[in-house]
Amino acid sequence: MNETLIEKLNWRYATKVFNPEKRISEADWKTLEEALILTPSSYGLQPWRFIVIQDQKLKSSLVPASYKQQQVADCSHLLVFAVRTEMTESDVDKLIAATATARGVEVESLAFYKNMMIGDIIEGPRSEDCIGWAKLQSYIALGNFMTSAALLGIDCCPMEGFVPAMYDEALGLAEKGLTTAVVCPAGYRAKDDKYASSPKVRYSAEELFDHIG
């Protein structure tokens, strides 16, 4: 299993050219969605919405909003990570209720947990940059998605090169209290994508790790 994980992580790369004729199977995509649901987040608040786009016309229309990167049109599934622009006490109440149900406890027993979240995310210093906080959470989901996709032999290309306002407008996100954080086309690499065989450029373990104890 250890070797399989490293092999798959070496196999994956930011795919520049997708095969537009090859589609991700429904079963594989369902697995990826389940992996996204299992993504951890700060306090478990899950301040995101995952928008899955397969409509070819919509994907193609987003190419100009992506600095003309053709991956968003040629991929099988375009995954948009949207995040909440504001967090409220009702969001905390929703999580508290779900936690009580899932764990078979009384809502009242979670009062300390609720107050801690309110004092931090809702009324504390981080409430002043809710979008920034939420975007950090979305990158946890992105990393989880990319690793899960690699394990299934599915290619993807994480992208920050896009105009969030154009995505938000095209997807009607503002009225939903959401904004685009990051996007990730997914599918299968084209045979002529030269980047598939390019060596990875990574620093050595000695440069990246400090071991204590």
ABEGO torsion letter per residue (X at the ends): XAAAAAAAAAABBBBABBBAABBBBAAAAAAAAAAAAABBBBGGAGABBBBBBABAAAAAAAAAAAGGBAAAAABABBBBBBBBABBBAAAAAAAAAAAAAAAGBBAAAAAAAAAAAAAAAAABAAAABAAAAAAAAAAAAAAAAAAAAAAAGBBBBBBABBBAAAAAAAAGAAAAGBBBABBBBBEBBBAABAAAABBBBBBBAAAABBBBX
